[in-house]
């Protein structure tokens, strides 16, 4: 069975400050879909998610501070 979670973080940096990575360890999803990132790739601590065993895929907004989405997967290739 695959565990997939969709989560509107309303700002990934704020979510990180509120314990996103701890929650991820508890829930342990195979795939985590994130909405409303409100950050550019260089503002996201990808090493944190990679250390939890995830491969990171981001599609951020063109304008800073606007919405974007991310997909974190324990498998390297998404089907």
C-alpha positions in Angstrom: 0.0 0.0 0.0 1.2 3.5 -0.9 0.6 6.4 1.5 0.0 9.7 -0.4 -0.7 12.9 1.5 -1.7 16.3 0.0 -0.9 19.3 2.3 -1.5 23.0 1.8 1.5 24.4 3.8 0.6 28.1 3.2 4.3 28.9 3.1 6.9 26.1 3.3 9.4 28.1 5.4 6.6 28.8 8.0 5.7 25.1 7.9 9.3 24.1 8.5 9.4 26.5 11.5 6.2 24.8 12.9 7.7 21.2 12.6 6.9 20.0 9.1 9.9 17.6 9.1 8.9 16.1 12.5 5.3 15.6 11.2 6.7 14.0 8.0 8.7 11.5 10.1 5.6 10.6 12.1 3.3 10.3 9.1 5.9 8.8 6.9 4.2 9.2 3.5 5.6 7.6 0.4 4.5 10.7 -1.6 3.9 14.1 -0.2 2.2 16.7 -2.4 2.7 20.3 -1.1 0.7 23.4 -2.2 1.2 27.1 -1.5 5.0 26.9 -1.1 5.5 30.7 -1.4 9.2 30.2 -1.8 11.8 29.9 -4.6 14.0 26.8 -4.8 17.0 28.5 -3.3 14.8 29.3 -0.2 13.8 25.7 0.4 16.0 23.5 2.6 16.1 20.5 0.2 18.8 18.8 2.2 16.4 18.5 5.1 13.9 16.5 3.0 16.6 14.5 1.3 18.0 13.5 4.7 14.5 12.0 5.4 14.8 9.9 2.3 12.8 12.0 -0.2 13.5 13.0 -3.7 12.3 16.6 -4.3 10.4 18.0 -7.3 9.4 21.7 -7.2 7.4 23.9 -9.5 7.6 27.4 -7.9 5.8 30.6 -9.0 7.6 33.0 -11.3 7.0 35.9 -8.9 8.6 35.6 -5.4 6.1 35.1 -2.6 3.5 33.6 -4.8 2.1 30.0 -4.7 4.0 27.0 -6.0 3.8 23.3 -5.6 6.2 20.5 -4.6 6.2 16.8 -4.7 8.4 14.7 -2.3 8.7 11.0 -3.1 10.6 8.1 -1.6 11.0 6.7 -5.1 13.4 8.3 -7.4 11.1 8.2 -10.5 7.5 9.3 -10.5 5.2 7.2 -12.7 
